[in-house]
Amino acid sequence: MEIEIISFGKIAEFMANQRLTVDGIKTTAQLKDFLEQEFPPLAGIKYKLALNKTIIQETVELKSGDTVAIMPPFSGG
């Protein structure tokens, strides 16, 4: 399965935007675990995931071609 990963802010400093081909990863929770192993600094940062431009709070099933954005905390102004 191929997933596009987009990162923002300080996360983009150590994790460039990229396309990942992942096997055995079916949910956003599994993807988070995988990314935190591949990019250890990510494990120490609070962040949110957006799946296909929608911020998600719970575990969601992934499909090939999905876009996942990884966003650090932000506030409005």
N, C-alpha and C positions, 0 to 999 in steps of 0.2 A: 504494500500500500504506500502511496506517495502523498506526503503532507507538506504544505508550504508553511514555514515558520517565519514569522515577522517579529522582530524585537525592537523595543523602543527605550529611550533614555539610557540610564546607566547599564541596563542589561545589554544593549546593543554594543557596548564597549568590549565585552568579552564573548558575545554571541552574535555573529553577523547573520543577517537574514539569509535564509537558505531553504533548499528543498531537501527533505529527508525521506529516504525510503526505509520504512520500518516494517518489520515482520513481528507478528504476535502482539502488537499494540492495538487494542480495540476501543479504548476509552481515554478520556482526557486525564483521568487519574493515573492510568498506566503511562501516558505520555509524560506527565509531570515527573513521575519517578524516573523514567528514562532520561529526561533532560537534566535532572538534578545529578544523575550519575555521570552524564557526558560533560556537563558544565558545572563543576562543583561550586563555583561562586553563586550560582543560582539558588542553591539550597539555603544560603544564608540571607536571602532577600525576600521580603514580602512582595508578591506580585499577583496579578490577575490574568486570567486567560480569556480571550475572546475567540469564539468559534464562528467563522464566516461573518465577522463584523458585529457579533452579538456577545456582550460580556456574559459569561456563565458563572454560576455560583455552585452548581452541583456537577456530578460526573455525567458526561454525555458521551454517547457512542460516536466514534469517528468513522468517516468514510474516505476512501481514496479521493484525492482532489480537494479535500478540505483545506482551509487556511486557518492557522492558529496564530493569533497575536499574543505575545507575552509582554505585559505592560507593568512597569513599576507603579507604586502608589502615586497618585496625582491629586491635585485639588483645584477647584475652580477659582476664578478670580474676577 
